[in-house]
Amino acid sequence: MRPNPWATFATCCLSLFLVSLDITAMNVALPAISVDLGTSISGLQWTIDVYTVVIASFLMMAGAMADRVGRRRVFRVGLVLFSLGSLSCSLAPTGEALIACRVLQALGGAMLNPVAMSIIVNTFPDPKVRARAIGMWGAVVGVSMALGPIVGGLLVQHVGWRSIFWLNVPIGIAALFLTTRYVPESRAERA
């Protein structure tokens, strides 16, 4: 099978969509989480903050690890962790458990964005095509962050707050399948 660069690109965009949508959908779900789990304002802040702190702490390490052991491999691990973290978040019985599950989700998220960018750069050697791909990839952030409150609000209102995490699981599984099929393995020439 000949590699399809635009299928690889779409797979990377799907992972970015997943992470960005989750961030803004989570914000909409906070009041419902507070009522259902009896979580304090401080606990709600931690559900957001722990995600941000963990992603920020592990972005560089995830990129370096992908350069050494393989981008596709790390990307797949990130998708699995993010999906398992999302499933765990949906099942969290307490605010503290939700915070712990968000750590797992964030570890996966930290492996997705920088590695996806490396995959895109590696996939498109032509600078003009690469620039267009990176621009479109960036647009996905805007679209997903704009859709997050809408999708999150609809899910919370009609299904419940746990559904914002359920949404991530089939998308993560689809992205994992597409990664296996379309994303070629690559490493940095020099780690």
C-alpha positions in Angstrom: 0.0 0.0 0.0 1.4 3.4 -1.0 1.3 6.0 1.8 -1.4 8.6 1.4 -0.2 11.9 2.8 -3.7 13.5 3.0 -5.0 10.5 4.9 -2.1 10.8 7.3 -2.9 14.5 7.6 -6.6 13.8 8.3 -5.7 11.4 11.0 -3.5 14.0 12.7 -6.3 16.5 12.4 -8.8 14.1 14.0 -6.5 13.8 17.1 -6.2 17.5 17.4 -10.0 17.9 17.0 -10.5 15.3 19.8 -8.2 17.1 22.3 -9.4 20.7 21.5 -13.1 19.7 21.5 -12.7 18.1 24.9 -11.2 21.2 26.5 -14.1 23.5 25.7 -16.8 20.8 26.2 -15.4 20.2 29.7 -15.9 23.8 30.6 -19.6 23.6 29.8 -20.0 20.5 31.9 -18.6 21.9 35.1 -21.9 22.9 36.7 -23.4 19.5 36.0 -20.3 17.8 37.4 -20.5 19.9 40.5 -24.1 18.9 41.2 -23.7 15.2 40.4 -20.4 14.6 42.2 -20.8 17.2 44.9 -17.5 18.8 43.8 -16.4 22.1 45.3 -15.3 25.0 43.2 -11.7 24.1 44.0 -12.2 20.5 42.9 -13.7 21.8 39.6 -10.7 24.1 39.1 -8.5 21.1 39.5 -10.3 19.1 36.9 -9.3 21.8 34.4 -5.9 22.8 35.9 -4.5 19.3 36.3 -5.2 18.7 32.6 -3.4 21.9 31.6 -0.4 21.3 33.9 0.1 17.7 32.8 -0.1 18.5 29.1 2.3 21.5 29.5 4.7 19.3 31.6 4.9 16.5 29.1 4.7 18.1 25.6 8.4 18.4 25.2 9.1 14.9 26.5 6.5 13.4 24.3 8.0 15.1 21.2 11.5 13.9 22.1 10.3 10.4 22.9 8.6 10.3 19.5 11.8 11.3 17.8 13.7 8.5 19.5 11.3 5.5 19.5 9.0 6.4 16.6 6.3 9.0 16.0 3.6 6.6 15.0 4.2 4.4 18.1 4.0 7.4 20.5 1.0 8.8 18.6 -0.8 5.5 19.0 0.1 5.3 22.7 -1.3 8.8 23.1 -4.6 7.9 21.4 -5.0 4.8 23.7 -4.2 6.8 26.9 -6.5 9.7 25.9 -9.3 7.3 25.0 -8.9 5.2 28.2 -8.6 8.4 30.2 -11.9 9.7 28.6 -13.6 6.4 29.4 -12.3 6.5 33.0 -13.5 10.1 33.3 -17.0 9.1 32.2 -17.1 6.5 35.0 -15.6 8.6 37.8 -17.6 8.2 41.0 -16.1 11.2 42.8 -14.4 14.5 42.0 -11.1 13.2 43.1 -11.4 10.2 40.8 -12.3 12.5 37.9 -9.1 14.6 38.6 -7.0 11.4 38.6 -8.6 10.3 35.3 -8.0 13.7 33.8 -4.3 13.1 34.5 -4.4 9.9 32.4 -6.3 11.8 29.6 -3.8 14.6 29.7 -0.8 12.3 29.4 -2.4 10.9 26.2 -3.2 14.4 25.0 0.4 15.5 25.5 1.5 12.8 23.1 -0.9 13.8 20.4 -0.4 17.4 19.4 3.4 17.7 19.2 3.7 14.3 17.6 1.0 15.0 15.1 2.9 18.2 14.0 6.1 16.1 13.6 4.1 13.6 11.5 2.7 16.3 9.3 6.1 18.0 8.8 7.6 14.6 7.9 4.7 13.7 5.6 4.9 16.9 3.5 8.5 17.6 2.4 7.4 20.3 -0.1 7.5 23.6 1.9 4.4 25.1 0.1 2.2 22.0 0.7 3.5 21.7 4.2 2.6 25.3 5.0 -0.9 24.7 3.6 -1.3 21.6 5.7 -0.1 23.3 8.9 -2.5 26.2 8.2 -5.4 23.8 7.8 -4.3 21.9 10.9 -4.3 25.1 12.9 -7.8 25.9 11.6 -9.0 22.6 13.1 -8.2 24.0 16.5 -10.5 27.0 15.9 -13.3 24.9 14.6 -13.1 22.3 17.4 -12.8 25.0 20.1 -15.9 26.7 18.7 -17.8 23.5 18.4 -16.9 22.3 21.9 -19.3 24.5 23.9 -22.1 23.8 21.4 -21.6 20.0 21.3 -20.8 19.9 25.0 -23.9 21.9 25.9 -26.2 19.7 23.8 -24.7 16.5 25.3 -24.8 17.8 28.9 -28.4 19.0 28.5 -29.8 15.9 26.7 -27.6 13.0 27.8 -25.6 14.1 30.9 -22.1 15.4 31.6 -20.5 12.0 31.3 -21.4 11.9 27.6 -18.8 14.6 26.8 -16.2 11.9 27.6 -18.0 9.1 25.8 -17.8 11.1 22.6 -14.0 10.8 22.8 -13.9 7.0 22.9 -15.2 6.2 19.4 -13.3 9.1 17.8 -10.2 7.9 19.6 -10.7 4.4 18.3 -11.3 5.6 14.8 -8.1 7.7 14.9 -6.2 4.7 16.3 -7.5 2.6 13.3 -6.6 5.3 10.8 -3.1 5.7 12.4 -2.5 2.0 12.0 -3.6 2.1 8.4 -2.2 5.5 7.1 0.5 7.0 9.3 4.0 5.8 8.4 6.5 5.2 11.2 9.2 7.9 11.3 12.0 9.0 13.7 14.4 11.9 13.8 17.7 11.4 12.0 19.4 12.5 15.2 17.6 12.0 18.5 
